[in-house]
Amino acid sequence: MLDPVARLSEILFGLIMALTFTGTLDVATAGATDVRMLLVGTIGCNLAWGLVDGVMFLISALTERGRNLVTVREVRAAASPDQARQIIANALPPVVASIMTADELESLRRGLLVLPSLPEGPSLTRDDWMRALAIFLLVFLSTFPVVIPFIIFDEVRFALRASNVVAIAMLFAVGFLLARHGGYRPLVTGATMVLLGISLVSIAIALGG
């Protein structure tokens, strides 16, 4: 339902959010109450942000679909074929528009003119709701590998070390998979993602996040 970059980005987002909580734990003074508060805060935060991210996806999908309807109506109402072709070209990604010929744009224009009646306004589909759910689950579930060590182990220092190892492995895996998708060097990108993730977490903690 989501492309690889979107999936990995949501996992990375949820992971960094979780690390902003575990990174502030003081193992020298932390007790059972502190660990419990850490678990509740981390899970609650990612639960909330997973919901926010899913809703923002729905808003984005609805807005994009509405913009597409506006474009089709503008093409149909254009004063001339040249104006309609320009509207179509402006709606396309720049790289795609740059290689489109006048004949291809004209073919698109004619296709839009013979489309069946358009809906009055944009609406969400079942796939949109499923994608929003997938986003929510990715952000929320990415929390658990980081907090599970605090559930399994009683010794806080050991649990934190285990959590950090899991987080580093996940950051590396995200970078590795992004590199394979984007054509980068997987090992280098994986290591870079670890450094980037640690840096972002440090900045978030320093800013009170």
N, C-alpha and C positions, 0 to 999 in steps of 0.2 A: 504493500500500500504506500510506502514511502521509499524514495530513492536512497541509495547507500549513503550519500552525503547527509541527507536529512536525518536518517537513523543515527548515524555516528555523531552528528552534531547534538542531537537531543541527549544521547548518552553522555557526551562530554559535558553538556550543560548540567545535567543532574549530578554527575560525578564531582564537578567543581563546587556545586552548591553544598554537597555533602561534606567535602573536604574543608570548607570554611567553618564547619562546626567541629569536626574532629581535630583540626589544626589548632584550635584554641584550648584544647583540654590540657590542663596542668596535671601531669601524671604524679608529681611529687605530693600533691594535696588532694587529688581526686578520690572520692569515695563512691559507694554504691549510689548515693543520691545524685551525684554529679554525672555518673554514667547514665543513669535513668533519664535525667534531664537532657543529656546529649542525644540519646536515642529518640526521645519524644520530639525534641527540637529539629533534629535532622529529618526524621520521617515526616513530621508536620510541614516543614519548610518545602520539601520536595513534593509533597502531596499538593500543597497550595500552588507551587510554581508549575507543576505538571498541569493542573487545572487551568491556570492562567495561559500557559503556552498553547493548550488545546483550544481554548476559546479564541485566542488571537489568530490561530490558524483558520478557524471558521470565519472570523471577520475578514481576514485576508482573502479567503476563497470567495466569499460573497461579494466583496468589493471588486475583485478581479473579474468575476462573472458579470457584474453590473457594468464594468467598463467595457467589456466585450460587446454587450448589448448596445451601449452608447455608440461604439465604433460602427457596428453594423447599421444602425439607424442613420448615422452621419454619412455613411457611404451611400445609402439609398436616397438620402435627401440632398446629395451633392448637386451643385449646379451644372457640373460637367463631368465627363468621364475622367479628364485629367485631374480634377480636384478629388474625385473618389479614389483614384489610384494613389494620390499623394497621402490621403488619409490612411489607406491600407499600409503604405510604406512606413508611415510614422508609427503605426501600431505594431509593426514587426520589430524583432530584435535588430539592432544596427548591423550586425554581421550578416544576418539573413537578408535584410533589405538591400545591402550593398551589392548582392549578387543576383537579385531578382531583376529579370528583364521586363520591359514594358509589356510584352505579350503575356508573361506570367502574372503580372499584376492585373492585367485586363481579364485574364481567366479567373482570378480570384474575385474581381469586381462582379463579373457576370454570375459567378456562383453565389455570391451574397445576395444578388438581386432576385434569384429564383428560390431562395430558401423559403421553406414554409413559414407560416405566421410565427412571429417571435412572441415569447412570453412577455407579459406586461412588466415584469421585474425579475431580478435574479432570485434564485432559491438554492437551498442546500440539498445535496443528494445523500443517499445512504453512504456512498463512498466517502464523502466529506466527513460525515460523523464517525465513520470507522477510522479514518486517518487521524482525526482529532483524538479519538480514543487511543490509537497507537502512540501518538505523541505523549499523551498523559502517562501511559504505562511505561514508556521508555524513560521519561524523566523520573518517575516515581520509583520504578524497580531498580534503576541504576544506583539508588541509595543503598540497597541491601548488601551488596558485596563488601561495602566499606564498613557497615555497622555490624555485620554478623560476628566478627571477632569479639566485639564487646558483649555480645550475647553468649558466646560460647565460653570465653575465658574469664575467669574471676580476677586474675592479676591484670591490673589496668595497664601497666607499662608494656607487658607482653602483648596485650590486646591491641594497643596503639601501634606497636611495631608491626604486628600482623596486618592491621588495617592499612598501614602505610605501604606495605609490600603489595597488597592487593590493589591499592590505588595506583601505584606506579605501574604495575602490570597492566591495568586497564587503560591507563593513559598511553602506554606504549602500544597496546593492541589497537586503540583508536587511531593513532598516528600511522601504524603499519597498514591498516586496512584503507585509510584515506589515501595513502601513498600508492597502494596497488590500484585503487580506482582512478587516481589522478595522474598516474604515470611518473611518480616521484621515486626516490630511492627509499624503500620501505624501512630499512634499519635506521638510516639517518633521520627520516621523518618521525619514526617512532621515538627515538631519543629526543628529538627536538620537541615533540609533543609533551614528553615528560617534563622537560625544562619549562616549556610554555605554561603547562598546567600548574606547576608549582609556583611559577611567577604570578599567575593570575590569582591563585588562592592567597598568596602572600599579600598581594595588593588589596584584595577584597577584605582580608582580615585587618590590614592596616587602616583601611577606610571605614572600619566598623561594620563590614558586611557579614 
